[in-house]
Amino acid sequence: MTHKHREAQKIGLERWYDHITMRIAKVEQFSEWDRPDAGSDPVSR
């Protein structure tokens, strides 16, 4: 990380942001499924 980048982070934290969350991860597998009739009833989601 460069000095300029660290300074930019410091300014951002002091002036603009109340909270920052950063997650760095390698996704090994991802699955997703929707019930076939889920789109017909907006309340079901």
Secondary structure, DSSP 8 states (H G I E B T S, - for coil): --HHHHHHHHHHHHHT-S---------S-------TTGGG-GGG-
